[in-house]
Amino acid sequence: MEWQIKIHRKANRFLESLPESRRRNIEGKLWELVDALEHGILPYRRIDIRRLKGEWKGFLRLRVGDIRIIFRIAFESKTIYIYHIHYRESAYK
């Protein structure tokens, strides 16, 4: 079974509103994450992933410039669930 990425409707809407170059950059980072997970690694430093605290406890965030991607990883089903994508100042609200 290969890794899948499932994107929430609102996150997908934000992604579609971005210029093509930024969208490709974000998609590249997500596929880089998938590639690392296929090798059994969660590359915290290489692609700037952090565990979140407080209201978002249990989630991870991936930084791509000034855009934040908030997600969870289900290792048993090999799925990355993307809940929110937005600019830094609005991502955690």
C-alpha positions as CSV (number, residue, x, y, z in Angstrom):
1,M,0.0,0.0,0.0
2,E,1.3,3.4,-1.0
3,W,1.0,6.7,1.0
4,Q,-2.0,8.9,0.2
5,I,-2.6,12.6,0.8
6,K,-6.1,13.6,1.7
7,I,-6.8,17.4,1.7
8,H,-9.7,19.0,3.5
9,R,-12.0,21.0,1.2
10,K,-11.1,24.4,2.7
11,A,-7.4,23.7,2.5
12,N,-7.8,22.6,-1.1
13,R,-9.7,25.8,-1.9
14,F,-6.8,27.9,-0.4
15,L,-4.3,25.9,-2.4
16,E,-6.2,26.5,-5.6
17,S,-6.3,30.2,-5.0
18,L,-2.5,30.4,-5.0
19,P,-0.4,31.2,-8.0
20,E,0.8,28.1,-9.9
21,S,4.4,28.5,-8.8
22,R,3.6,28.6,-5.1
23,R,1.1,25.7,-5.5
24,R,3.8,23.6,-7.2
25,N,6.3,24.4,-4.4
26,I,3.8,23.3,-1.8
27,E,3.0,20.1,-3.7
28,G,6.7,19.4,-4.0
29,K,7.2,19.6,-0.3
30,L,4.2,17.3,0.3
31,W,5.6,14.7,-2.1
32,E,9.0,15.1,-0.4
33,L,7.3,14.2,2.9
34,V,5.6,11.2,1.3
35,D,8.9,10.0,-0.2
36,A,10.6,10.3,3.3
37,L,7.7,8.4,4.9
38,E,8.0,5.6,2.4
39,H,11.6,5.2,3.6
40,G,10.4,5.1,7.2
41,I,11.7,8.6,8.2
42,L,9.8,11.7,9.4
43,P,12.2,14.4,8.3
44,Y,11.6,17.1,11.0
45,R,14.7,19.2,10.1
46,R,15.1,18.7,6.4
47,I,11.6,20.0,5.5
48,D,10.9,22.0,8.7
49,I,8.2,20.0,10.4
50,R,7.1,20.7,14.0
51,R,4.7,19.2,16.5
52,L,2.0,21.6,17.6
53,K,0.9,22.4,21.1
54,G,-2.2,23.7,22.8
55,E,-5.4,23.7,20.7
56,W,-3.6,21.9,17.8
57,K,-2.0,19.2,20.0
58,G,-1.5,16.0,18.1
59,F,-1.1,17.8,14.8
60,L,2.1,18.6,12.9
61,R,2.9,21.7,10.8
62,L,5.0,21.9,7.7
63,R,6.4,25.3,6.8
64,V,6.8,26.4,3.2
65,G,7.9,30.0,3.2
66,D,5.2,32.0,4.8
67,I,2.6,29.3,4.3
68,R,1.8,26.7,7.0
69,I,0.3,23.2,6.4
70,I,-1.3,21.6,9.4
71,F,-1.7,17.9,9.1
72,R,-1.8,14.5,10.9
73,I,-0.2,11.2,9.8
74,A,-2.1,7.9,10.1
75,F,0.7,5.4,9.9
76,E,-1.6,2.3,10.0
77,S,-3.5,3.5,6.9
78,K,-0.5,5.2,5.3
79,T,-2.4,8.5,4.9
80,I,-1.5,12.1,5.5
81,Y,-4.6,14.2,6.4
82,I,-4.2,17.9,5.6
83,Y,-6.6,19.9,7.7
84,H,-5.5,23.5,7.1
85,I,-3.2,25.4,4.7
86,H,-2.9,29.2,5.1
87,Y,-0.5,32.0,5.6
88,R,1.4,32.1,8.9
89,E,-0.6,34.8,10.5
90,S,-3.9,33.0,9.9
91,A,-3.0,29.4,10.0
92,Y,-3.5,28.7,13.7
93,K,-6.9,30.5,14.1
